[in-house]
């Protein structure tokens, strides 16, 4: 198991401060998703994205993230969407169904709208793993998701 902070980065990509980016956050497992949201939001601000250009939507659970992303795209003129959520394995197959649906849904929205729609959803076996990846010893996947969005937008603008 990795013990390093996986959210380390040496530099940020050159950005356009006028990029508009939505963060769609699942309210389920809010202890975890609040940390993911903060990591994503803080990285966007640090990179120079204007706070007024960061749109926030909260959906009930991770399953609703793809539709939330779609609605965000349809309501705002967005350059990217960052989806943050947390699904923790339980004793039933529910975990597998939700994880599969969310990952496929995020991918589908990205391809449908030709925008970076970033999968920042933790799919952990237990709450300790989620805590470690939402601002704990293994970094913050929200930070990583925001960095991915910026890198994709920089790539788009360079083409």
C-alpha positions as CSV (number, residue, x, y, z in Angstrom):
1,X,0.0,0.0,0.0
2,X,1.3,3.5,-0.9
3,X,2.4,5.6,2.0
4,X,3.3,8.8,0.2
5,X,1.1,11.9,-0.2
6,X,-0.1,11.3,-3.8
7,X,-1.3,14.9,-4.2
8,X,2.2,16.3,-4.5
9,X,2.9,18.4,-7.6
10,X,5.9,20.5,-8.6
11,X,4.1,23.1,-10.7
12,X,0.7,24.1,-11.9
13,X,-0.1,24.4,-15.6
14,X,-0.5,27.8,-17.2
15,X,-4.1,28.6,-16.9
16,X,-6.6,31.1,-18.2
17,X,-8.1,32.9,-15.2
18,X,-11.4,33.2,-17.1
19,X,-11.9,29.5,-17.2
20,X,-15.2,28.6,-15.6
21,X,-15.2,25.3,-13.7
22,X,-17.9,23.6,-11.7
23,X,-17.4,21.3,-8.8
24,X,-20.2,18.9,-8.3
25,X,-20.1,17.4,-4.8
26,X,-22.0,14.5,-3.4
27,X,-23.5,15.2,0.1
28,X,-23.4,11.5,1.1
29,X,-20.3,10.9,3.2
30,X,-19.9,14.6,3.7
31,X,-17.1,14.1,6.1
32,X,-15.1,12.9,3.1
33,X,-16.6,14.9,0.3
34,X,-16.2,18.2,2.2
35,X,-12.5,17.5,2.2
36,X,-12.5,16.6,-1.4
37,X,-14.4,19.8,-2.3
38,X,-12.0,21.9,-0.3
39,X,-9.0,20.3,-2.0
40,X,-10.4,21.0,-5.4
41,X,-11.6,24.5,-4.6
42,X,-8.3,25.5,-3.0
43,X,-6.2,24.2,-5.9
44,X,-8.3,26.1,-8.4
45,X,-7.9,29.4,-6.5
46,X,-4.1,28.7,-6.0
47,X,-3.8,28.2,-9.7
48,X,-5.5,31.6,-10.4
49,X,-9.0,30.6,-11.4
50,X,-11.3,33.5,-10.3
51,X,-13.5,32.5,-7.4
52,X,-16.6,33.9,-9.2
53,X,-15.8,31.4,-12.0
54,X,-16.0,28.4,-9.7
55,X,-19.6,27.0,-9.7
56,X,-20.7,24.6,-7.0
57,X,-23.5,22.1,-7.1
58,X,-24.3,19.6,-4.4
59,X,-26.1,16.4,-5.2
60,X,-27.5,13.8,-2.8
61,X,-25.1,11.0,-3.5
62,X,-22.3,9.9,-5.9
63,X,-24.8,8.1,-8.1
64,X,-26.3,11.6,-9.0
65,X,-22.9,13.1,-9.9
66,X,-23.2,12.5,-13.7
67,X,-26.6,14.2,-13.9
68,X,-25.4,17.0,-11.7
69,X,-22.5,17.5,-14.1
70,X,-24.8,17.5,-17.1
71,X,-27.1,20.1,-15.5
72,X,-24.1,22.2,-14.5
73,X,-22.9,22.2,-18.2
74,X,-26.4,23.0,-19.4
75,X,-26.8,25.9,-17.0
76,X,-23.4,27.5,-17.1
77,X,-20.9,28.0,-19.9
78,X,-18.3,25.7,-18.4
79,X,-14.8,24.7,-19.4
80,X,-14.6,21.7,-17.1
81,X,-16.5,19.9,-14.3
82,X,-14.9,18.2,-11.3
83,X,-17.1,15.5,-9.7
84,X,-16.2,14.6,-6.1
85,X,-17.8,11.9,-4.1
86,X,-17.2,8.9,-1.9
87,X,-18.5,5.4,-2.1
88,X,-17.4,3.1,0.8
89,X,-17.7,-0.7,0.4
90,X,-20.3,-2.3,2.5
91,X,-21.6,-5.9,2.8
92,X,-23.7,-5.9,-0.3
93,X,-23.1,-5.5,-4.1
94,X,-24.5,-2.0,-3.9
95,X,-20.9,-0.6,-3.9
96,X,-20.1,-2.3,-7.2
97,X,-23.3,-1.0,-8.9
98,X,-22.9,2.5,-7.7
99,X,-19.2,2.7,-8.6
100,X,-19.8,1.3,-12.1
101,X,-22.7,3.6,-12.8
102,X,-20.9,6.7,-11.6
103,X,-17.7,6.0,-13.5
104,X,-19.6,5.3,-16.7
105,X,-21.9,8.3,-16.2
106,X,-19.0,10.7,-15.7
107,X,-17.3,9.4,-18.8
108,X,-20.5,9.6,-20.8
109,X,-21.1,13.2,-19.9
110,X,-17.5,14.1,-20.7
111,X,-17.8,12.6,-24.2
112,X,-21.3,13.9,-24.9
113,X,-20.3,17.5,-24.1
114,X,-16.7,17.3,-25.2
115,X,-15.5,18.8,-21.9
116,X,-13.3,17.5,-19.2
117,X,-15.6,15.9,-16.6
118,X,-13.2,14.7,-14.0
119,X,-13.8,11.6,-11.8
120,X,-12.8,12.6,-8.3
121,X,-14.8,9.9,-6.6
122,X,-13.2,7.8,-3.8
123,X,-14.1,4.1,-4.0
124,X,-12.6,2.8,-0.8
125,X,-13.0,-0.3,1.3
126,X,-13.4,1.6,4.6
127,X,-13.7,5.0,6.1
128,X,-10.0,5.1,7.2
129,X,-8.9,4.8,3.5
130,X,-11.3,7.6,2.6
131,X,-10.0,9.9,5.3
132,X,-6.4,9.2,4.2
133,X,-7.3,10.3,0.6
134,X,-9.5,13.3,1.4
135,X,-6.8,15.4,3.1
136,X,-5.1,12.9,5.2
137,X,-1.8,11.0,4.9
138,X,-2.3,10.1,1.3
139,X,-3.2,13.6,0.1
140,X,-6.4,14.8,-1.3
141,X,-8.0,13.3,-4.4
142,X,-10.0,16.5,-4.8
143,X,-6.7,18.4,-5.3
144,X,-5.7,15.8,-7.8
145,X,-9.0,16.1,-9.7
146,X,-8.7,19.9,-9.9
147,X,-5.1,19.5,-11.2
148,X,-6.3,17.0,-13.8
149,X,-9.0,19.5,-14.9
150,X,-6.5,22.3,-15.3
151,X,-4.0,20.0,-17.2
152,X,-6.8,19.0,-19.6
153,X,-7.9,22.6,-20.2
154,X,-4.2,23.6,-20.8
155,X,-3.9,20.7,-23.3
156,X,-7.2,21.7,-25.0
157,X,-6.0,25.3,-25.4
158,X,-2.6,24.2,-26.8
159,X,-4.2,22.2,-29.6
